Every structure is written in C-alpha cells, then in structure tokens.
Amino acid sequence: MRWAFRLSWLVMVLFVLPVSCDAPANTAFIPVGSRCSGDRDCGTSPYRCELKLPGGYCEKPCGVDGDCPADAACGLGKCRRRCTDSTMCRMVEGYDCRDKGGTSLLCDGQHLP
C-alpha cells in the first residue's frame, strides 16, 4: 500500500505540477490574428487581445518582422497575420488581406489604422 502512495505522489510531481505552472514570457497560445476575449487567450506578455477590434484580435507589439511569429509580420508596430488573399483572414468579421506598406500582405480591416 505504501508503494501505491509513493507512486501516486511521484506521478503528481512529475506530470501534474509542471502542467499547472505558468508558461514563460513571450509564449503564443493561439496564432496572431485569432479571435480572443482576453489577453490570456493569446499567450503570455507581450501577446495581447485587442478587444476594440471585431471578435478580438490576438496581437503582439513589434518593431520588425523578426519580432513576430513565423505566420505573422510587423505592420504599424503590431504583429498581424500574414496572408496571400482575403480567404486567409476573418472576412465575415470585416478583415481582409491588405498591403500595409511592409514586407508582407497582412490580415487587416477598414476599421484598423
């Protein structure tokens, strides 16, 4: 019976406790440009949810494309989802694929700067 208790304690220490710890800074949970209802949906700081945009919009501050995840690029100081056409964006919510003057086309909308 003692071995069962020790085994259950070992399992908890090895598998349960690490999962409950916070993720490190700069960890994305979902792709940039995804719907969100709060910062925790998007990832750890500096990822955030811009709730002023339709359905929320996961974003991250940036200075250059290299500050963004591989599926995003920097546009006007914020990581935006890369696209080649509007079907890759959340069209139903008013987002489409646009040239924002950067290195890539980005999912954006008329309501965005």
C-alpha positions in Angstrom: 0.0 0.0 0.0 2.9 2.4 0.7 4.3 1.9 -2.7 1.0 3.0 -4.3 1.0 6.2 -2.2 4.6 6.9 -3.3 3.8 6.1 -6.9 0.9 8.4 -6.9 3.0 11.2 -5.3 5.7 10.7 -7.9 3.2 10.9 -10.8 1.8 14.1 -9.4 5.2 15.7 -9.0 6.4 14.6 -12.5 3.3 15.3 -14.5 0.6 17.3 -12.8 2.6 20.1 -11.1 4.6 21.1 -14.3 1.4 21.5 -16.3 -0.1 23.9 -13.7 2.9 26.2 -13.9 2.7 29.4 -15.9 4.1 29.5 -19.4 7.3 31.6 -19.9 7.0 35.1 -21.2 6.6 35.6 -25.0 4.6 32.4 -25.4 1.8 32.4 -28.0 -1.1 30.1 -27.2 -3.0 30.7 -30.5 -1.9 32.4 -33.8 -1.7 36.1 -34.2 -5.0 37.3 -35.8 -7.1 34.8 -33.9 -10.4 35.6 -32.2 -10.0 36.3 -28.5 -11.9 37.6 -25.5 -8.9 38.4 -23.2 -5.1 38.6 -23.1 -4.8 35.1 -21.6 -6.4 33.6 -24.8 -3.5 34.8 -26.9 -0.5 34.0 -24.7 1.8 35.4 -22.2 3.1 39.0 -22.2 3.7 40.7 -24.6 0.9 38.9 -26.5 -2.5 40.6 -26.0 -6.1 40.6 -27.2 -7.2 43.9 -28.8 -10.8 44.0 -27.8 -11.6 47.2 -29.8 -11.4 45.1 -32.9 -14.3 42.8 -34.0 -14.2 39.5 -32.2 -11.0 40.5 -30.6 -7.6 40.2 -32.3 -4.5 38.5 -30.9 -1.5 40.7 -31.5 2.0 41.4 -30.2 4.0 44.7 -30.3 6.8 44.7 -32.8 9.5 46.8 -34.5 10.4 44.5 -37.3 9.0 41.3 -38.8 11.5 39.2 -36.8 9.7 40.2 -33.6 6.6 38.3 -34.8 5.8 34.6 -35.1 6.5 32.9 -38.5 2.9 33.2 -39.6 2.8 37.0 -38.9 4.6 40.2 -39.9 5.0 43.6 -38.3 2.6 46.3 -39.6 2.4 49.7 -37.9 4.0 48.4 -34.7 1.9 45.3 -34.2 2.2 41.8 -35.4 -0.6 40.9 -37.9 -1.4 37.6 -39.6 0.3 37.1 -43.0 -1.9 36.4 -46.0 -1.9 36.0 -49.7 -5.6 36.6 -50.2 -8.6 37.5 -48.1 -9.8 34.0 -47.6 -7.0 33.6 -45.1 -8.5 36.4 -43.0 -11.6 36.6 -40.9 -13.7 38.0 -43.8 -17.1 37.6 -42.1 -15.9 40.0 -39.4 -14.6 42.6 -41.8 -10.9 41.6 -42.1 -9.2 41.2 -45.5 -5.7 40.8 -47.0 -4.1 44.2 -47.4 -0.8 45.9 -48.2 0.1 47.9 -45.2 3.4 49.1 -46.7 5.5 46.4 -45.1 7.2 43.3 -46.4 4.1 41.2 -46.5 0.3 41.4 -47.1 -1.5 41.3 -43.8 -5.0 40.5 -42.5 -6.5 43.9 -41.7 -9.7 45.8 -41.9 -11.1 49.2 -42.8 -11.5 49.9 -39.1 -7.8 49.4 -38.4 -5.2 52.1 -38.8 
